């Protein structure tokens, strides 16, 4: 039986993880079956944003949940809403069934645990490239009652522009307007304008509420 991954060749795959050894391992593992595929690497969410913007026809994004420059599911939400045609697959050390379900609810095309062997990873990506949603067989989690409001928040966050999204992530990290302005190369007045727009789109009345809203998309880091 022919390998479906070869039959459905991915031209471009982005591997987004802050650990270079993991990016290299994934690339080497997939290159054997993907042949001429171009693999691009991102060590931060900002780099990932740039790569997706420059490569709108990318076939697949492999995304770690804990990337520098972004918090929790916010990066997944941003990519899925802004680039709906790009399959985003979470590859994470966190195997909590609730985390996996939340990722799928927020639009992930699949969730692959980092503990998976290469045969499982290859098979999972094969299924995803064929248009299937892939996740490990785990017990069905008990979803919290506020899951609907979390999805509603995701819809609001998807309205943010790339600049506003970046400002929100920096505000969530506790940075002051002056620091954000310096890091982004813009004026403090522009930062304040972004913050105001963010609050309006999220439906909150102050900076603290915006941070609390963003925190609803956080993911507890695994013990590993």
Secondary structure, DSSP 4 states (H G I P E B T S, - for coil): ---HHHHS--SEEEEE-S-HHHHHHHHHHHHHHHTT-EEEEESBHHHHHHHHHH-TT--EEEE-SS-BT--TTHHHHHHHHH-TTS-EEEEES---HHHHHHHHHTT-SEEEETTS-HHHHHHHHHHHHTT--EE---PPP---TTHHHHHHHHHHHTTS-HHHHHHHHHHHTT--HHHHHHHHT--HHHHHHHHHHHHHHHT-SSHHHHHHHHHTT--PPP--
